């Protein structure tokens, strides 16, 4: 009898286990509702406002797809042997992107000329699509980016590492696909989402021991150099720290980059000079600024703050170099580098914040490191959570107002989800840096599973 009773005790579900499942079952519908509200806000509030504003100011609107300049440039180069950086191709891009060629005599015309400001080897990734009309290509990319972004959630969970039950994974995917950076990126067919997926695949391969594959994906991600190269630098330093066992990462990256650069030189000799000039012009007419530049109260303050952030990360990672073989340390360091990237690159578009995903995941996974400590640390963590969650608070509010009969009020308050846009990278980076510092000072095993 005693044996039977002991077996029953072992089979009885653990109360904490049941509570976690109940929480996930409650949070999942709430996350789905928040995600739906964000898509509704973008479709019914933001886009109608932008259309009305463009009409009032006679601002041109074409397909407005960020994929189009890259697709047309690849098409003209591969099919018609035209230089994608040329003025001729730029004017053709404007006809599709804006609906007409920009006119400098019109003060309300956009300043972004939408030139082909990418490394020319991006055409190799787009080559399968250049033989088709743009509308079906646009549709395919829409769903492809949706699928790749959803898949990147699972890849980051493997890389960090964090074992979640099925409900937890569904919750993470719902919030990711319903976040404003992802919704904006999918609506625009922004290649930043493709780069983010390639980086997640690269880091997941490295974490799984497939270093050659990780190096190949890392090289492909350099189609947007400003987003990829900070992680490239970190992973190559990680490989150099134990060259004998990690050199395949550098080999995969180096060989793939050599192939891309060689093939690019074959299809367009001297392309790199044209690319540098295109970048110079792009920064001149867009005056691209980083998140810190936007927040800084005076000129050059953003650059100074960025320098401090880079120095802090380099110093910390150098200090942790002997622990790089620990997957927990590797995951935290990688997330920190990506959070730094979003903070300092001279681009503050919200869709780039998709790179904050691994850092946010870690802050959720290791929440006990903040919530079980001092009151100041708990308040800091809660403030950060509020800043990240504000986008859904605002979208739920505007969606509710719209559906309850106040669409005009919702259109007038269209800025609400953007109010915390610049604060999110700062808060996520700050908390991630603090987390890595505390983990380095006193290593602890985090909660790896909610199951």
DRENPAGU-441510 format. One record per residue (C-alpha): residue number from 1; residue in one letter; x, y, z. Coordinates in nm, 4 decimals. Layout:
BEGIN
num  residuo  u  v  w
NUM  A  X  Y  Z
...
//
This chain:
BEGIN
num  residuo  u  v  w
1  X  0.0000  0.0000  0.0000
2  X  0.2797  0.2354  0.0883
3  X  0.4459  0.1659  -0.2494
4  X  0.1244  0.2454  -0.4405
5  X  0.0805  0.5690  -0.2448
6  X  0.4362  0.6789  -0.3160
7  X  0.3845  0.6154  -0.6894
8  X  0.0689  0.8256  -0.6883
9  X  0.2596  1.1087  -0.5245
10  X  0.5239  1.0962  -0.7951
11  X  0.2592  1.1108  -1.0700
12  X  0.0707  1.4019  -0.9169
13  X  0.1442  1.7194  -1.1146
14  X  0.3721  1.9649  -0.9417
15  X  0.1725  2.2703  -0.8275
16  X  0.4302  2.5171  -0.9651
17  X  0.4229  2.3290  -1.2967
18  X  0.0423  2.3584  -1.3104
19  X  0.0532  2.7271  -1.2206
20  X  0.2985  2.7983  -1.5024
21  X  0.0771  2.6202  -1.7541
22  X  -0.2289  2.8104  -1.6321
23  X  -0.0420  3.1393  -1.6651
24  X  0.0630  3.0550  -2.0199
25  X  -0.2929  2.9510  -2.1094
26  X  -0.4165  3.2893  -1.9805
27  X  -0.1388  3.4966  -2.1360
28  X  -0.1651  3.3415  -2.4831
29  X  -0.5118  3.4869  -2.5682
30  X  -0.3996  3.8213  -2.4260
31  X  -0.0873  3.8140  -2.6439
32  X  -0.2945  3.7207  -2.9487
33  X  -0.5321  4.0093  -2.8762
34  X  -0.2395  4.2512  -2.8440
35  X  -0.0927  4.1260  -3.1735
36  X  -0.4242  4.1588  -3.3572
37  X  -0.4689  4.5098  -3.2195
38  X  -0.1284  4.6111  -3.3562
39  X  -0.2109  4.4855  -3.7063
40  X  -0.5497  4.6569  -3.6838
41  X  -0.3875  4.9829  -3.5729
42  X  -0.1408  4.9800  -3.8623
43  X  -0.4072  4.8916  -4.1213
44  X  -0.6963  5.1087  -4.0015
45  X  -0.5268  5.3975  -3.8218
46  X  -0.1652  5.4494  -3.9271
47  X  -0.1956  5.3840  -4.3011
48  X  -0.5147  5.5948  -4.3454
49  X  -0.3465  5.8784  -4.1555
50  X  -0.0375  5.8580  -4.3775
51  X  -0.2515  5.8568  -4.6909
52  X  -0.4508  6.1579  -4.5756
53  X  -0.1344  6.3444  -4.4770
54  X  0.0314  6.2665  -4.8132
55  X  -0.2758  6.3865  -5.0007
56  X  -0.2940  6.7087  -4.7998
57  X  0.0716  6.7874  -4.8707
58  X  0.0760  6.6502  -5.2277
59  X  0.3351  6.3942  -5.1257
60  X  0.3734  6.1075  -5.3787
61  X  0.2859  5.7502  -5.2822
62  X  0.3635  5.4519  -5.5046
63  X  0.4139  5.0942  -5.3891
64  X  0.6295  5.2183  -5.0952
65  X  0.7950  4.8786  -5.0721
66  X  1.1502  4.8824  -4.9385
67  X  1.2078  4.5675  -5.1417
68  X  1.1337  4.7430  -5.4719
69  X  1.4597  4.9439  -5.5096
70  X  1.6656  4.6308  -5.4430
71  X  1.4495  4.4125  -5.6697
72  X  1.4548  4.6610  -5.9584
73  X  1.8303  4.7168  -5.9189
74  X  1.8895  4.3398  -5.9287
75  X  1.6574  4.3042  -6.2286
76  X  1.8283  4.5797  -6.4277
77  X  2.1751  4.4434  -6.3513
78  X  2.1105  4.0743  -6.4114
79  X  1.8698  4.1011  -6.7049
80  X  1.9688  4.4254  -6.8782
81  X  2.3290  4.4768  -6.7602
82  X  2.2496  4.8242  -6.6259
83  X  2.4386  4.9727  -6.3304
84  X  2.1965  4.9662  -6.0327
85  X  2.3769  5.2642  -5.8749
86  X  2.3241  5.4813  -6.1855
87  X  2.0960  5.7834  -6.2034
88  X  1.8925  5.6119  -6.4755
89  X  1.8012  5.3196  -6.2489
90  X  1.7399  5.5526  -5.9529
91  X  1.4796  5.7453  -6.1530
92  X  1.3115  5.4204  -6.2549
93  X  1.3032  5.3166  -5.8897
94  X  1.1337  5.6440  -5.7949
95  X  0.8599  5.5878  -6.0543
96  X  0.7622  5.2637  -5.8850
97  X  0.8341  5.3480  -5.5227
98  X  0.6814  5.6978  -5.5191
99  X  0.4618  5.6763  -5.8270
100  X  0.6634  5.9440  -6.0068
101  X  1.0113  6.0941  -6.0238
102  X  1.0864  6.3226  -5.7291
103  X  1.0880  6.6956  -5.8017
104  X  1.3353  6.9049  -5.5999
105  X  1.1262  7.2172  -5.6695
106  X  0.8414  7.0724  -5.4623
107  X  0.9182  7.1377  -5.0950
108  X  0.6981  6.8529  -4.9706
109  X  0.8568  6.5843  -5.1865
110  X  1.0524  6.3225  -4.9857
111  X  1.4263  6.3738  -4.9502
112  X  1.5089  6.0025  -4.9684
113  X  1.5857  5.9369  -5.3364
114  X  1.5576  5.5593  -5.2845
115  X  1.8828  5.4813  -5.4613
116  X  2.0365  5.1334  -5.4665
117  X  2.2419  5.1757  -5.1465
118  X  2.3232  4.8069  -5.0856
119  X  2.6301  4.5931  -5.1602
120  X  2.5825  4.4652  -5.5129
121  X  2.5958  4.1027  -5.3998
122  X  2.2410  4.1425  -5.2634
123  X  2.1345  4.0734  -5.6230
124  X  2.2347  3.7074  -5.5803
125  X  1.9742  3.6609  -5.3060
126  X  1.7117  3.8310  -5.5220
127  X  1.8094  3.6581  -5.8479
128  X  1.5284  3.3948  -5.8298
129  X  1.2692  3.6750  -5.8332
130  X  1.3923  3.9108  -6.1052
131  X  1.2114  3.7242  -6.3845
132  X  0.8668  3.7897  -6.2332
133  X  0.6542  4.1074  -6.2115
134  X  0.6881  4.2921  -5.8850
135  X  0.3328  4.2463  -5.7395
136  X  0.3626  3.8655  -5.7023
137  X  0.7204  3.9056  -5.5773
138  X  0.5928  4.1514  -5.3179
139  X  0.3304  3.9025  -5.2022
140  X  0.5813  3.6186  -5.1799
141  X  0.8224  3.8309  -4.9758
142  X  0.5405  3.9388  -4.7449
143  X  0.4668  3.5793  -4.6455
144  X  0.8311  3.4765  -4.6560
145  X  0.9298  3.7459  -4.4065
146  X  0.6350  3.6480  -4.1887
147  X  0.7494  3.2857  -4.1848
148  X  1.1176  3.3659  -4.1362
149  X  1.0433  3.5987  -3.8447
150  X  0.8242  3.3368  -3.6774
151  X  1.0975  3.0785  -3.7320
152  X  1.3622  3.3080  -3.5861
153  X  1.1797  3.2949  -3.2522
154  X  1.2507  2.9225  -3.2293
155  X  1.6090  2.9734  -3.3439
156  X  1.6764  3.2334  -3.0754
157  X  1.5247  3.0069  -2.8113
158  X  1.7708  2.7359  -2.9143
159  X  2.0646  2.9738  -2.9237
160  X  2.0167  3.1429  -2.5865
161  X  1.9316  2.8610  -2.4680
162  X  1.5749  2.8601  -2.3323
163  X  1.3493  2.5553  -2.3306
164  X  0.9864  2.6599  -2.3533
165  X  0.6722  2.4469  -2.3774
166  X  0.4555  2.4725  -2.6867
167  X  0.2290  2.7333  -2.5293
168  X  0.5311  2.9442  -2.4365
169  X  0.6669  2.9304  -2.7909
170  X  0.3255  3.0275  -2.9302
171  X  0.3135  3.3186  -2.6854
172  X  0.6589  3.4403  -2.7929
173  X  0.5680  3.4118  -3.1619
174  X  0.2402  3.5995  -3.1147
175  X  0.4076  3.8926  -2.9411
176  X  0.6944  3.8980  -3.1910
177  X  0.4714  3.8935  -3.4999
178  X  0.2413  4.1454  -3.3340
179  X  0.5150  4.3930  -3.2380
180  X  0.5298  4.7201  -3.4281
181  X  0.8868  4.6711  -3.5606
182  X  0.7893  4.3387  -3.7175
183  X  0.4527  4.4607  -3.8496
184  X  0.6211  4.7639  -4.0055
185  X  0.8998  4.5518  -4.1533
186  X  0.6562  4.3019  -4.3061
187  X  0.4319  4.5749  -4.4467
188  X  0.7349  4.7392  -4.6105
189  X  0.9020  4.4099  -4.7105
190  X  1.2109  4.5378  -4.5300
191  X  1.5277  4.3348  -4.5763
192  X  1.6169  4.4052  -4.2122
193  X  1.3812  4.1188  -4.1231
194  X  1.5646  3.8880  -4.3637
195  X  1.8967  3.9915  -4.2094
196  X  1.7585  3.9322  -3.8583
197  X  1.6481  3.5817  -3.9619
198  X  1.9906  3.5074  -4.1130
199  X  2.1617  3.6252  -3.7934
200  X  1.9341  3.4104  -3.5781
201  X  2.0132  3.1113  -3.8000
202  X  2.3839  3.1838  -3.7781
203  X  2.3859  3.2079  -3.3974
204  X  2.1667  2.8972  -3.3647
205  X  2.4101  2.7034  -3.5869
206  X  2.7034  2.8203  -3.3764
207  X  2.5252  2.7244  -3.0541
208  X  2.4490  2.3801  -3.2011
209  X  2.8107  2.3267  -3.3076
210  X  2.7518  2.3727  -3.6828
211  X  3.0199  2.6381  -3.7163
212  X  3.0625  2.6193  -4.0937
213  X  2.6910  2.6764  -4.1503
214  X  2.6942  2.9592  -3.8979
215  X  2.9760  3.1312  -4.0871
216  X  2.7938  3.0999  -4.4206
217  X  2.4707  3.2513  -4.2858
218  X  2.6700  3.5256  -4.1134
219  X  2.8301  3.6255  -4.4446
220  X  2.4923  3.6346  -4.6212
221  X  2.3605  3.8689  -4.3491
222  X  2.6151  4.1349  -4.4524
223  X  2.3772  4.2501  -4.7283
224  X  2.2978  4.5116  -4.4621
225  X  2.6507  4.5732  -4.3294
226  X  2.5539  4.8208  -4.0577
227  X  2.3293  4.5621  -3.8919
228  X  2.5519  4.2589  -3.9388
229  X  2.9086  4.3703  -3.8793
230  X  2.8910  4.4261  -3.5003
231  X  2.7801  4.0632  -3.4629
232  X  3.0414  3.9560  -3.7201
233  X  3.3120  4.1197  -3.5085
234  X  3.1830  3.9533  -3.1915
235  X  3.1564  3.6034  -3.3419
236  X  3.4983  3.6228  -3.5045
237  X  3.6474  3.7286  -3.1707
238  X  3.4622  3.4388  -3.0093
239  X  3.6148  3.2037  -3.2680
240  X  3.9628  3.3471  -3.2203
241  X  3.9382  3.2867  -2.8455
242  X  3.9551  2.9099  -2.9133
243  X  4.0831  2.8906  -3.2699
244  X  4.1475  2.5166  -3.2807
245  X  3.7874  2.4184  -3.2132
246  X  3.6080  2.7225  -3.3588
247  X  3.8052  2.8056  -3.6711
248  X  3.5367  2.6578  -3.9001
249  X  3.3189  2.9593  -3.8216
250  X  3.5838  3.1928  -3.9624
251  X  3.6427  2.9611  -4.2593
252  X  3.2729  2.9510  -4.3464
253  X  3.2421  3.3273  -4.3163
254  X  3.5650  3.4058  -4.5036
255  X  3.5029  3.1674  -4.7940
256  X  3.1433  3.2830  -4.8409
257  X  3.2457  3.6494  -4.8314
258  X  3.5218  3.5776  -5.0837
259  X  3.2702  3.4126  -5.3182
260  X  3.0212  3.6975  -5.2809
261  X  3.2825  3.9679  -5.3395
262  X  3.4374  3.7871  -5.6352
263  X  3.1006  3.7239  -5.8005
264  X  3.0009  4.0864  -5.7365
265  X  3.3176  4.2092  -5.9059
266  X  3.2431  3.9865  -6.2062
267  X  2.8877  4.1136  -6.2569
268  X  2.9796  4.4793  -6.1891
269  X  3.3524  4.5639  -6.1913
270  X  3.4458  4.8384  -5.9453
271  X  3.1113  4.8126  -5.7671
272  X  3.2539  4.8902  -5.4256
273  X  3.3450  5.2469  -5.5273
274  X  2.9885  5.2988  -5.6513
275  X  2.8553  5.1506  -5.3294
276  X  3.0631  5.3860  -5.1144
277  X  2.9408  5.6835  -5.3186
278  X  2.5799  5.5613  -5.2909
279  X  2.6209  5.5383  -4.9131
280  X  2.7665  5.8888  -4.8989
281  X  2.4723  6.0293  -5.0920
282  X  2.2255  5.8282  -4.8873
283  X  2.3546  5.9682  -4.5608
284  X  2.3571  6.3172  -4.7065
285  X  1.9950  6.3275  -4.8220
286  X  1.8504  6.1231  -4.5356
287  X  2.0808  6.2587  -4.2605
288  X  2.0607  5.9210  -4.0917
289  X  2.0955  5.9374  -3.7167
290  X  2.1198  5.6742  -3.4488
291  X  1.8769  5.6322  -3.1612
292  X  2.1265  5.8061  -2.9330
293  X  2.1628  6.0930  -3.1806
294  X  1.7864  6.1390  -3.1732
295  X  1.7750  6.1433  -2.7936
296  X  2.0882  6.3510  -2.7298
297  X  2.0193  6.7150  -2.6368
298  X  2.3117  6.8568  -2.8353
299  X  2.5325  6.7760  -3.1331
300  X  2.7945  6.5011  -3.0906
301  X  2.6474  6.3972  -2.7556
302  X  2.4987  6.0901  -2.9234
303  X  2.8410  5.9954  -3.0628
304  X  2.9970  6.0318  -2.7182
305  X  2.7288  5.8153  -2.5588
306  X  2.7707  5.5577  -2.8361
307  X  3.1452  5.5516  -2.7681
308  X  3.0842  5.4841  -2.3985
309  X  2.8369  5.2056  -2.4839
310  X  3.0836  5.0390  -2.7213
311  X  3.3675  5.0685  -2.4687
312  X  3.1534  4.9184  -2.1915
313  X  3.0581  4.6207  -2.4102
314  X  3.4129  4.5584  -2.5348
315  X  3.5537  4.5794  -2.1813
316  X  3.2885  4.3451  -2.0443
317  X  3.3230  4.0886  -2.3239
318  X  3.7005  4.0919  -2.2882
319  X  3.6589  4.0236  -1.9184
320  X  3.4271  3.7302  -1.9947
321  X  3.6416  3.5785  -2.2701
322  X  3.7430  3.2774  -2.0554
323  X  3.3752  3.1862  -2.0095
324  X  3.2776  3.2004  -2.3792
325  X  3.2407  2.8214  -2.3921
326  X  2.9460  2.8467  -2.1500
327  X  2.6262  2.8596  -2.3651
328  X  2.4600  3.0910  -2.1123
329  X  2.7439  3.3425  -2.1327
330  X  2.7517  3.3124  -2.5123
331  X  2.3766  3.3804  -2.5356
332  X  2.3903  3.6835  -2.3069
333  X  2.6913  3.8284  -2.4895
334  X  2.5304  3.7817  -2.8313
335  X  2.2061  3.9459  -2.7188
336  X  2.4036  4.2368  -2.5734
337  X  2.5931  4.2909  -2.9004
338  X  2.2686  4.3000  -3.0986
339  X  2.1123  4.5433  -2.8496
340  X  2.4213  4.7624  -2.8884
341  X  2.3821  4.7444  -3.2669
342  X  2.0279  4.8828  -3.2558
343  X  2.1445  5.1591  -3.0223
344  X  2.4426  5.2910  -3.2206
345  X  2.3892  5.2244  -3.5925
346  X  2.3008  5.5424  -3.7860
347  X  1.9454  5.4210  -3.8471
348  X  1.6566  5.4677  -3.6051
349  X  1.3761  5.3061  -3.8070
350  X  1.1596  5.0932  -3.5741
351  X  1.1885  4.7806  -3.7935
352  X  1.5554  4.7478  -3.6963
353  X  1.4435  4.6829  -3.3394
354  X  1.3643  4.3247  -3.4389
355  X  1.7291  4.2654  -3.3419
356  X  1.6304  4.3338  -2.9795
357  X  1.4346  4.0080  -2.9702
358  X  1.7064  3.7882  -2.8102
359  X  1.7849  4.0517  -2.5470
360  X  1.4164  4.0846  -2.4550
361  X  1.3861  3.7052  -2.4394
362  X  1.6777  3.6870  -2.1971
363  X  1.5346  3.9617  -1.9792
364  X  1.2099  3.7648  -1.9558
365  X  1.3870  3.4332  -1.8993
366  X  1.6101  3.5703  -1.6235
367  X  1.3479  3.8004  -1.4703
368  X  1.4125  3.6572  -1.1243
369  X  1.7551  3.8235  -1.1337
370  X  1.5716  4.1583  -1.1251
371  X  1.2425  4.0915  -0.9464
372  X  1.3980  3.9099  -0.6496
373  X  1.6568  4.1768  -0.5753
374  X  1.6421  4.5295  -0.4379
375  X  1.3370  4.7517  -0.4750
376  X  1.5303  4.9859  -0.7040
377  X  1.6178  4.6982  -0.9349
378  X  1.2587  4.5765  -0.9392
379  X  1.1316  4.9237  -1.0245
380  X  1.3899  4.9563  -1.3018
381  X  1.2845  4.6239  -1.4493
382  X  0.9141  4.7095  -1.4274
383  X  0.9801  5.0455  -1.5947
384  X  1.1612  4.8643  -1.8757
385  X  0.8734  4.6193  -1.9135
386  X  0.6294  4.9097  -1.9361
387  X  0.8385  5.0800  -2.2038
388  X  0.8475  4.7620  -2.4153
389  X  0.4766  4.6909  -2.3592
390  X  0.3646  5.0470  -2.4349
391  X  0.3251  4.9722  -2.8068
392  X  0.0516  4.7167  -2.7285
393  X  -0.1103  4.9322  -2.4604
394  X  -0.1407  5.2102  -2.7193
395  X  -0.2580  4.9840  -3.0035
396  X  -0.5220  4.8204  -2.7816
397  X  -0.6454  5.1646  -2.6743
398  X  -0.6656  5.2995  -3.0296
399  X  -0.8224  4.9812  -3.1643
400  X  -1.0846  4.9881  -2.8910
401  X  -1.1623  5.3549  -2.9575
402  X  -1.1902  5.2891  -3.3307
403  X  -1.4250  4.9945  -3.2896
404  X  -1.6378  5.1714  -3.0280
405  X  -1.7230  5.4504  -3.2701
406  X  -1.4397  5.7017  -3.2406
407  X  -1.2243  5.6463  -3.5516
408  X  -1.1570  6.0206  -3.5822
409  X  -1.0166  6.0282  -3.2286
410  X  -0.8024  5.7213  -3.3026
411  X  -0.6644  5.8858  -3.6185
412  X  -0.5834  6.1980  -3.4185
413  X  -0.3908  5.9901  -3.1637
414  X  -0.1961  5.7895  -3.4260
415  X  0.1386  5.8791  -3.2639
416  X  0.0674  5.6966  -2.9393
417  X  0.2450  5.3672  -3.0225
418  X  0.5548  5.5667  -3.1241
419  X  0.5941  5.7504  -2.7934
420  X  0.8338  5.4897  -2.6507
421  X  1.0074  5.4027  -2.9794
422  X  1.3416  5.5631  -2.8948
423  X  1.3283  5.4572  -2.5297
424  X  1.2997  5.0836  -2.6060
425  X  1.6576  5.0313  -2.7391
426  X  1.8047  5.2361  -2.4556
427  X  1.6136  5.0482  -2.1857
428  X  1.6771  4.7035  -2.3356
429  X  2.0478  4.7744  -2.3796
430  X  2.0795  4.9179  -2.0286
431  X  1.9060  4.6229  -1.8645
432  X  2.1022  4.3748  -2.0774
433  X  2.4308  4.5389  -1.9853
434  X  2.3373  4.5377  -1.6176
435  X  2.2330  4.1739  -1.6425
436  X  2.5625  4.0673  -1.8002
437  X  2.7585  4.2641  -1.5399
438  X  2.5683  4.1010  -1.2525
439  X  2.6009  3.7569  -1.4121
440  X  2.9754  3.8062  -1.4526
441  X  3.0098  3.9113  -1.0905
442  X  2.8012  3.6245  -0.9564
443  X  2.7194  3.3532  -1.2117
444  X  2.3823  3.1918  -1.1507
445  X  2.1798  2.9267  -1.3307
446  X  1.8675  3.0900  -1.4783
447  X  1.5239  2.9416  -1.5122
448  X  1.5596  2.7517  -1.8392
449  X  1.2060  2.6204  -1.8677
450  X  0.8515  2.7156  -1.7958
451  X  0.7413  2.3550  -1.8362
//
